[in-house]
Each structure stands twice: as C-alpha cells, then as structure tokens.
Amino acid sequence: MGRLSATAVKAAKEPGRYGDGDGLYLVVTPSGSKSWVCRVQKNGKRRDIGLGSVKKVPLALARERAVKTRMQVEVGIDPVLERRKEAGIPTFREAVLQVFAENKTTWKNQKHRAQWLSTLERYAFPIIGDLSIGELDGHHARDVVAPIWLEKPETARRVRQRIGSVVDWAIGKGYRALPLPLAAMDKSLPKVKTKPVHHAALPYAEVPKFFAFLQSGESIGRLALSALILTAARSGEIRGATWDEIDFENALWTIPAERMKAGREHVIPLSPQALSIFQKAARFREARSPLVFPGQRAAKPLSDMTLTKICRDAQIDAVPHGFRSSFRDGVAEETTFDGDIAEMALAHAIGNKVEAAYRRGNLLEKGRIMMNSWGSFCEK
C-alpha cells in the first residue's frame, strides 16, 4: 500500500515532496501547483521523471505510470523519449533529418547540402539530439555553439542559423509555438572580431599577360579559366555551363536561376574572344555530356582545383574567383562605363529599375560593348 491517499494529496499545501513509496513523489511548489515525479536509478545515476499534473493525473494513475516508468528504465528504455514518440513530437535529431529530407533536393550546392547535415551531426546532436524539438530553448542552442564561438566563428554562425531553421520548421508543423531567442543568445556570447576575407586577385593590368599564357596551350582547364576571365563569371557557373545555355547566333550565355547564387537568371553578352573560347571548347564536346567543360568523367563538371592549379602553375598570386575583382577594377580604372552595368555583369544585386532595364535590353547592349572592351583588353 502507498503512503498517500487521495484525501492527503488534496490536503497537501506546504511546498515540498511527499513520498508515496517506490520512488513516486507528490511535488508541491511554493505557488501551490502539484505534480507527480518518479525517481529512478540506473547504473548509479539517479533521475527524476515527471508524470504529470495532479489536476490531470489522479493518484491511482500516477502509481500506474510510476510502475511503467520503472519497468522501462530497468530494461534500458528512456521513458521520456518514449512519451515524446507517443505524442508525435520529434526529437531535435529527428526534426533535423526530416528538414534535410524535405529540402536537400532544392539545395543546388552539393557542398552546402553535405555540410548542412554534417555540422549539426557533429556539434548539435551530441548535446541536444535527443531533446524534444518542442522543449528546445535558447540556452540549449547556446550550449551547442559556445565551445566553437571564438575558435570557429563561421561554423558556429552556420550551426546557430541551422538550429533556428529547424525550430522554424517545427513551428510550421505545429510542434511548438515560439522561435528561439537567438538575438538574446548572441548577446550572452563573447564578441567575435572578424576580418573580411578577400579572394586573391591579379591586378587588372597583369591580366593580358596571364591570358596570353592560357592561350599558349589548349586544354579544357585553360579554356574554362579563359572563359571565366572573359565573362567575369563565378567558377561554379563556368564549370556547370551546359551547351543549351550558349546562344552562338546571338552571342549570349543565359545561366538559369537555379544555377545562380542570387537565384535569378543571368544573361552575359559574349565578346568575340569569349565566343571563340566556347567554339574551341566544342572540340572537346562529349556526346554523353551536356557540359561545356566536363571533367575526367564526362558526366561530372571540371574540378575547381583544376582551375586553381593552373593559377599556381603560372606562379601568380590569384585564385579563379579573384578575376571578378580584376574585371571590376579594370572597368572602373580604364573605362567610363556605368558602375551599375558592371555590377549587373557580375550578377550583383542592384536597383530594381536598373535591373529591369537591363533585362528589357536597354542596358544589355551597353553591357555587350563593355564585355567586348574587356575582351579586347585581355587579348592585347
């Protein structure tokens, strides 16, 4: 027989714990609320597991739940996790895997797709993986990022953002009502001093000499890097270029929105020099591949390291992405072209009116003149 009775439970007013036996306790708080707790011990570790409010769980049911809880612990089952499963609310780990499954096909960057999951597996799962997504709070997220906040600030920022995204998903699914107080969490962490990262760029005046070096040999890598310089495109845009994007008749390269960083279609006028590069690349065309610059495997694009290695072999202090800066500096220093046209050529965000004019063709032809000028400069 238990020590408590229904009358005793109702009469209990003083804050404290009232034992019923076999680890079952009635807990009365200073505010007067009453709840049930089952104290269990396994492998030398003691743990209190809540069984519900007295208003919803009478003494008899509390005793039944206590027996079930002790049995689960004895056979190695976590009663709290089991209860969450029965309620249909996923753990943080389960929520992450669901979010990943729903979104992975929409993430065009394979590296981002892999890192999104791996960073959470490495940094978040060991700390909050088994926590209910409904119970996750700001201090939990802080516990995850605090150890790497100063040591790996960029990784910490991404993990923080990804935890927030999973919580937002949980709100949309009805698993919780409120987002995480991430702003407050940030203020509780040390201030990170960051330095802007600049891609090593070749001074624009030295581009013609390097371009001549590229033309001294003919390989798919040299052609790709030549095309990158002449179009001021990003490495991924060049390496992922497909033949159906190239309009040889109108000398235009149209990159679809799904391949662009900003998620918007980008049209690049091709100078005679750029057009010639794409025509030379046609000699390497693989019938099995739609790629303009295929890698060693026809179905796979050229490796980014291939382009980087060419720069290293030429002993220049620059990386492929840096040629976008070379282009921008050259246009600013050597021409009178409008800065907005140069920014559009780089696919940077500019005013909506200017962008609309560019897309209508009003500025596209001016962009063509600018790209032709850049092509002539590179070839001189």
QUIHU-V341061 format. One record per residue. RES is the residue in three letters. SS is DSSP state (@ for helix, = for strand, . for the rest). PHI is phi in radians with two decimals (999 if undefined). OMEGA is omega in whole degrees, -180 to 180 (none if undefined). Layout:
BEGIN
[[RES/SS/PHI/OMEGA] [RES/SS/PHI/OMEGA]]
END
This chain:
BEGIN
[[MET/./999/177] [GLY/./-1.33/-178] [ARG/./-1.38/-178] [LEU/./-1.60/173] [SER/./-2.27/179] [ALA/@/-1.06/179] [THR/@/-1.18/-180] [ALA/@/-1.15/179] [VAL/@/-1.10/-179] [LYS/@/-1.17/-175] [ALA/@/-1.44/-176] [ALA/./-1.11/-178] [LYS/./-2.16/-176] [GLU/./-1.22/178] [PRO/./-1.04/179] [GLY/=/2.61/-180] [ARG/=/-1.97/179] [TYR/=/-2.11/-176] [GLY/=/-1.38/176] [ASP/=/-1.82/-177] [GLY/=/2.00/179] [ASP/./0.95/174] [GLY/./1.50/179] [LEU/=/-1.56/-179] [TYR/=/-2.27/168] [LEU/=/-1.64/-179] [VAL/=/-1.94/178] [VAL/=/-1.93/-179] [THR/./-1.57/177] [PRO/./-1.00/180] [SER/./-1.39/179] [GLY/./1.78/180] [SER/./-1.26/-177] [LYS/=/-2.24/179] [SER/=/-2.60/-179] [TRP/=/-1.86/177] [VAL/=/-2.36/176] [CYS/=/-1.95/179] [ARG/=/-1.63/-179] [VAL/=/-2.18/178] [GLN/=/-2.46/-180] [LYS/=/-2.57/180] [ASN/./0.95/177] [GLY/./1.37/-180] [LYS/=/-1.89/-180] [ARG/=/-1.73/-175] [ARG/=/-2.62/175] [ASP/=/-1.78/-178] [ILE/=/-2.08/-180] [GLY/=/-1.21/-179] [LEU/=/-2.04/177] [GLY/=/2.09/180] [SER/=/-1.37/178] [VAL/./-1.07/-180] [LYS/./-1.09/-177] [LYS/./-1.87/-176] [VAL/./-2.14/178] [PRO/./-1.25/-175] [LEU/@/-0.98/-177] [ALA/@/-1.07/-180] [LEU/@/-1.22/178] [ALA/@/-1.07/178] [ARG/@/-1.14/179] [GLU/@/-1.11/-180] [ARG/@/-1.15/179] [ALA/@/-1.13/178] [VAL/@/-1.07/-179] [LYS/@/-1.09/-180] [THR/@/-1.11/-180] [ARG/@/-1.13/179] [MET/@/-1.16/179] [GLN/@/-1.11/180] [VAL/@/-1.09/-177] [GLU/@/-1.07/-179] [VAL/./-1.65/175] [GLY/./1.57/178] [ILE/./-1.69/177] [ASP/./-1.46/-177] [PRO/@/-1.06/-178] [VAL/@/-1.18/179] [LEU/@/-1.12/179] [GLU/@/-1.09/-180] [ARG/@/-1.14/179] [ARG/@/-1.14/179] [LYS/@/-1.07/-180] [GLU/@/-1.12/179] [ALA/@/-1.40/179] [GLY/./1.44/179] [ILE/./-1.62/-176] [PRO/./-1.29/170] [THR/=/-1.32/178] [PHE/@/-1.03/180] [ARG/@/-1.02/-179] [GLU/@/-1.15/179] [ALA/@/-1.13/179] [VAL/@/-1.02/-178] [LEU/@/-1.13/177] [GLN/@/-1.21/178] [VAL/@/-1.08/180] [PHE/@/-1.10/-179] [ALA/@/-1.10/-178] [GLU/@/-1.29/-171] [ASN/@/-1.94/-171] [LYS/@/-1.06/-179] [THR/@/-1.29/-179] [THR/@/-1.59/179] [TRP/./-1.55/-174] [LYS/./-1.30/-178] [ASN/./-1.55/-177] [GLN/@/-1.10/-180] [LYS/@/-1.12/178] [HIS/@/-1.09/-179] [ARG/@/-1.05/-179] [ALA/@/-1.22/-177] [GLN/@/-1.23/-179] [TRP/@/-0.96/-178] [LEU/@/-1.38/-174] [SER/@/-1.14/-180] [THR/@/-1.17/178] [LEU/@/-1.24/177] [GLU/@/-1.09/-175] [ARG/@/-1.35/-171] [TYR/@/-1.75/-174] [ALA/@/-1.68/-175] [PHE/@/-0.99/-178] [PRO/@/-1.09/-176] [ILE/@/-1.77/-174] [ILE/@/-2.20/-176] [GLY/./-0.99/-176] [ASP/./-1.65/179] [LEU/./-1.40/178] [SER/=/-1.04/180] [ILE/./-1.10/178] [GLY/./-1.31/-178] [GLU/./-1.74/-178] [LEU/./-1.09/-179] [ASP/./-2.32/-176] [GLY/@/-1.01/-178] [HIS/@/-1.20/176] [HIS/@/-1.19/178] [ALA/@/-1.09/179] [ARG/@/-1.10/179] [ASP/@/-1.05/-180] [VAL/@/-1.29/-172] [VAL/@/-1.54/-176] [ALA/@/-0.95/-178] [PRO/@/-1.11/-177] [ILE/@/-2.02/-174] [TRP/./-1.05/-179] [LEU/./-1.66/-177] [GLU/./-1.27/-179] [LYS/./-2.34/-173] [PRO/@/-1.04/-179] [GLU/@/-1.21/177] [THR/@/-1.12/179] [ALA/@/-1.06/180] [ARG/@/-1.10/-179] [ARG/@/-1.21/178] [VAL/@/-1.08/178] [ARG/@/-1.00/-178] [GLN/@/-1.12/-178] [ARG/@/-1.24/175] [ILE/@/-1.08/178] [GLY/@/-1.06/179] [SER/@/-1.14/179] [VAL/@/-1.15/178] [VAL/@/-1.14/177] [ASP/@/-1.06/176] [TRP/@/-1.06/-179] [ALA/@/-1.11/177] [ILE/@/-1.13/178] [GLY/@/-1.08/180] [LYS/@/-1.48/179] [GLY/./1.51/-179] [TYR/./-1.45/179] [ARG/./-2.73/-176] [ALA/./-1.84/-171] [LEU/./-2.11/174] [PRO/./-1.33/178] [LEU/./-1.39/177] [PRO/./-1.40/-173] [LEU/@/-1.18/180] [ALA/@/-1.08/178] [ALA/@/-1.15/179] [MET/@/-1.09/180] [ASP/@/-1.04/-178] [LYS/@/-1.19/-180] [SER/./-1.48/-178] [LEU/./-1.82/180] [PRO/./-1.06/179] [LYS/./-1.28/-179] [VAL/./-1.68/177] [LYS/./-1.64/-177] [THR/./-1.99/175] [LYS/./-1.95/179] [PRO/./-1.09/179] [VAL/./-1.68/179] [HIS/./-1.94/176] [HIS/./-1.32/-180] [ALA/./-1.04/-176] [ALA/./-2.14/175] [LEU/./-1.37/176] [PRO/./-0.92/-173] [TYR/@/-1.01/-179] [ALA/@/-1.16/-179] [GLU/@/-1.64/-178] [VAL/@/-1.09/-179] [PRO/@/-0.98/180] [LYS/@/-1.13/179] [PHE/@/-1.19/179] [PHE/@/-1.10/177] [ALA/@/-1.11/176] [PHE/@/-1.04/-180] [LEU/@/-1.10/-177] [GLN/@/-1.37/-179] [SER/./-1.31/176] [GLY/./-2.47/-179] [GLU/./-2.31/175] [SER/./-2.47/-179] [ILE/@/-1.12/178] [GLY/@/-1.20/179] [ARG/@/-1.14/178] [LEU/@/-1.14/180] [ALA/@/-1.11/-180] [LEU/@/-1.19/176] [SER/@/-1.10/179] [ALA/@/-1.12/178] [LEU/@/-1.06/-179] [ILE/@/-1.15/-175] [LEU/@/-1.27/-178] [THR/@/-1.80/-178] [ALA/./1.02/-179] [ALA/./-1.54/175] [ARG/./-1.36/-179] [SER/@/-1.01/-179] [GLY/@/-1.12/179] [GLU/@/-1.20/178] [ILE/@/-1.19/-175] [ARG/@/-1.17/179] [GLY/./-1.67/-178] [ALA/./-1.05/178] [THR/=/-2.08/-175] [TRP/@/-1.10/-179] [ASP/@/-1.26/177] [GLU/@/-1.48/-176] [ILE/=/-1.66/176] [ASP/=/-1.82/-177] [PHE/./-1.16/-177] [GLU/./-1.12/-178] [ASN/./-1.77/178] [ALA/./0.93/180] [LEU/=/-2.34/173] [TRP/=/-2.08/-179] [THR/=/-1.89/-179] [ILE/=/-1.65/-178] [PRO/./-1.13/-175] [ALA/@/-0.98/-175] [GLU/@/-1.19/178] [ARG/@/-1.78/-178] [MET/./-1.72/-180] [LYS/./-1.04/-178] [ALA/./-1.49/179] [GLY/./1.27/178] [ARG/./-2.24/178] [GLU/./-0.99/-178] [HIS/=/-2.26/-179] [VAL/=/-1.94/-180] [ILE/=/-2.05/174] [PRO/=/-1.19/-178] [LEU/./-1.68/175] [SER/./-1.19/176] [PRO/@/-0.97/180] [GLN/@/-1.17/179] [ALA/@/-1.17/179] [LEU/@/-1.06/179] [SER/@/-1.13/179] [ILE/@/-1.10/180] [PHE/@/-1.13/178] [GLN/@/-1.18/176] [LYS/@/-1.16/180] [ALA/@/-1.12/-180] [ALA/@/-1.10/178] [ARG/@/-1.19/180] [PHE/@/-1.69/-172] [ARG/./-1.07/179] [GLU/./-1.74/-179] [ALA/./-1.08/-177] [ARG/./-1.51/-174] [SER/./-2.22/176] [PRO/./-1.48/-174] [LEU/=/-1.32/176] [VAL/./-1.27/-178] [PHE/./-2.16/-178] [PRO/=/-1.25/177] [GLY/./-1.53/180] [GLN/./-1.11/172] [ARG/./-1.74/-172] [ALA/./-0.97/-177] [ALA/./-1.39/-178] [LYS/./-1.89/178] [PRO/=/-1.22/176] [LEU/./-0.99/179] [SER/./-1.29/177] [ASP/@/-1.09/-180] [MET/@/-1.16/177] [THR/@/-1.09/179] [LEU/@/-1.18/179] [THR/@/-1.09/-179] [LYS/@/-1.12/178] [ILE/@/-1.06/178] [CYS/@/-1.10/-180] [ARG/@/-1.16/-180] [ASP/@/-1.10/179] [ALA/./-1.41/179] [GLN/./1.02/174] [ILE/./-1.90/-180] [ASP/./-1.55/-177] [ALA/./-2.76/174] [VAL/./-2.08/-177] [PRO/@/-0.90/-178] [HIS/@/-1.11/-178] [GLY/@/-1.14/-180] [PHE/@/-1.20/173] [ARG/@/-1.17/176] [SER/@/-1.21/177] [SER/@/-1.03/178] [PHE/@/-1.05/-176] [ARG/@/-1.11/179] [ASP/@/-1.17/-180] [GLY/@/-1.09/178] [VAL/@/-1.11/-178] [ALA/@/-1.21/-174] [GLU/@/-1.51/-171] [GLU/@/-1.90/-177] [THR/./-2.33/178] [THR/./-1.99/-180] [PHE/./-1.15/180] [ASP/./-1.05/-179] [GLY/@/-1.04/-180] [ASP/@/-1.12/180] [ILE/@/-1.18/177] [ALA/@/-1.12/179] [GLU/@/-1.15/177] [MET/@/-1.13/179] [ALA/@/-1.09/179] [LEU/./-1.53/-178] [ALA/./1.10/175] [HIS/./-1.50/179] [ALA/./-1.26/176] [ILE/./-2.35/-179] [GLY/./-1.01/-177] [ASN/@/-1.05/-179] [LYS/@/-1.15/180] [VAL/@/-1.14/180] [GLU/@/-1.11/179] [ALA/@/-1.08/179] [ALA/@/-1.13/179] [TYR/@/-1.09/-177] [ARG/@/-1.24/178] [ARG/@/-1.29/180] [GLY/./1.83/-179] [ASN/./-1.03/-178] [LEU/./-1.80/-178] [LEU/@/-1.09/180] [GLU/@/-1.21/174] [LYS/@/-1.15/176] [GLY/@/-1.11/178] [ARG/@/-1.11/179] [ILE/@/-1.05/180] [MET/@/-1.13/-179] [MET/@/-1.17/176] [ASN/@/-1.12/179] [SER/@/-1.11/179] [TRP/@/-1.13/178] [GLY/@/-1.09/179] [SER/@/-1.16/179] [PHE/@/-1.10/-179] [CYS/@/-1.11/-174] [GLU/@/-1.56/-173] [LYS/./-1.18/none]]
END
